[in-house]
């Protein structure tokens, strides 16, 4: 992202979801997964993405340095912190992963635009040392942020409020909340997820409460 007067080339293409961003090889993998689903999963649950763009685990991953998410993150990982190589530690590493790894389709959480404390290890958590010998503490920010999370958040917020985002945000909303969330539009844009993502008591949606087998029900809930 860049300041509001910057050309659109400095911004994410908001006409695309996370699956359409990145490399052609990455998109091909999403298509292959969807096509193979009929063989390995069944017609009743074809999807492009085995993971999701938002869930509690993603929120806790990004907010693992601040209360009360820190405690919830510890509980999620069996009363311990996550492995050092999986901890949210670098904006560059997260950006690269989001554009290359077909299992990573995470969207940013709102706190990226207003909570600079999420990048600082003010609670002195011992996240450990990565395999390459680097100790994990504060989140590594882009060089232009001058290692200042308050500057980083300020620039992101200014970008979010720019004319480019105002003019194009509706396209992104279509994928998350609108016409490309479900059905044929979703299938055409690599935007389908497992049926358990759409859990409700509405006709056609996956209804966990209706599963009689307790072991299967427990597995789906987990």
N, C-alpha and C positions, 0 to 999 in steps of 0.2 A: 504494500500500500504506500501511497505517497500523499502529499498535501493536496488540498482540494483543487488547486489550479493545475495539477499535473495532467498529462494526457491520459486517455483511457488505457493505454498500453501498460501503465504502471499498476493497474487494478486487476483483480480477478475478473474473468469473464462471467458475469452474472446470468448470462443466457444458458449456462451449462451447470449441471450438477457435478458432484465430485467425481462420478464415474466417467463423465465426458471430458474431464480435464486430464492432464498428464499424457502419457505416451500412447501410441497406437497399439502397442503390445498389451498394455494394461486394459484398454477397451476390448481387445480381442479376447482376453481372459474372462472378462465379464460375460461376453457373448457365449463363449464356450461353456461356461458354468450353467448358463440358462438352457442351452441346447442339450447338455448332458443330464440335466435334471430329470428328463423323462425316463432315462435309463436307470439312474441311481436313486432317485427320490420318488418319482411318480408325477403324473400330470396334475395332481391336486395341489402340488406345492413347487411350482417352477419359479425360480428367482435368479436374479443376476448377482445379488450381494448376500453373502452368508453373514456378514456383520451389518451394523446399522449406522446411520449418521448421527444418532443421539440415543443414549441410554444412561442409566445411573453410573455405570462403570466409566464411561467417557467423562462425565462430569467430575467424578472423583479423581480420575487420572490428572485432569488439568488443575484441580483445586487441592491437590494433596499436601500443599504447604500451609493451608489456612484452616482454622477451626470454623465449624465443626466437621468439615469434610475430611480433615486429617484423621480423626477418629473413625469415621465411617470407612475410609480407605483402608485403614488397618484391619478393621473387622472384615472387610471384603476379601482381604488376602490372608485370612486365617490368623488374625491377631499378630500380624507382622507387616512391615513395609514391603512393597513390591520389590522385585529384583532390580538392582541398580541400572541394568541395561534397558529396562522397560519403563523406568520412571520418566515423567515429563521433565526434560532437562535442557532442551535446546530448540529454539524456534526454527533454526535451519534444518535440524534433523527431522523435526515434525513436518516441516514443509516438504522436504525431499521424500519422506515416507508417504505423505498424502498424494504425491504425484507419481509414485512409482509402484507402490505395494497395492495389489488388487484387493487385499483384505482390509485396507484402511480407507474408509469413506467418511471419516468423521468430519462434521461441521464444527466451526468454532462455537463456543458457548458465549453468552452475553457478557460474562465477566471480562473477556478479552478487551472490551471497550470501556470498562469503568473501574477495574479492580487491580491496580498496579501491585498490591501486596501479594497477589497470587504468584508472582515471579520471584519473591524473596523468601529465603529460608529463615524467617524471623523466629521461628520456633525451634531452631537448631536441631532439626531432625537428622538423624544419622541414616541417610539414604544409601550409604556404602560407597564402594569403589567399583567402577565398571571394569570389564575385562581388559581394556586398554590402559588401565592404571589411573584414569581420571576420577577424582572424587566428585560425587554429585551433591550439589548444595543449591545455590540460586540457579534460576533458569538463564541460560545463555541467550542474550538478545542480539538482534542484528547490529552490526557495527555503527550504522547511522543513529542508533538509539543512545550511543555513548554510555552503554551499561546503565542506563537510567530508565527504570520501568515506568516512571511518571511521564517522561517524554514519550516513551513508546506508546503508552495508552492514549496520550493526548493526540498523537499523530494518527493513530488508528481511528479515534473518534472523529477527528476532523475529516478523515477520508470517508468514514461512514456517512457523514452528513454532507458530502459533496454532491454537486449536480449530477455527476455520472451515476452514483449509487441511487440517488432519488429517481433518476430516469429509467433505471434498469432493475431495481430490486424486485419489481413485480414478476419478472421472469423467473427469478430464483424462488419466489413464493409459490409459483405454480408447481414446482417439484416437491416442496415440503408440505404445503397445505391445499394446493389447488388441483387443476385439471390433469396434471401429470403425476399425481400421487398414486393413482390406481388405474387399472384397465389398460387399454391398448396404447394410450399415450405414454404410460409408464413403461410398457414393454418396448416401445420404439426408442426410448431414451435411456435404456439400461437402468431404469429406476424402480425395479421390483425387488421385494424383500420376502423373506420367508413368511408363510401364512400366520405364524405365531406372532408376527409383528402387528397384525391387525386383529387384536383380541377384543371382542365385545360380544354382546348378545344380539347384535343385529343380524338379519338373514345374510348368509354368505360369508360372514366373518368367523374367525376361529374362536370358539367358545370353550375355554378351559373347564368351566363349571359343568359342561355337558359330558365330560369324559368320565366314564364309569370306572375304568381301570385305575386304581389309586397309584400304582407304580408309574404308569405312563403319564398320569396327570402330574405327579411330582417331578418327573423328568422335564416335562414341558415348562412347568413353573420355574424350575432351576435355570 
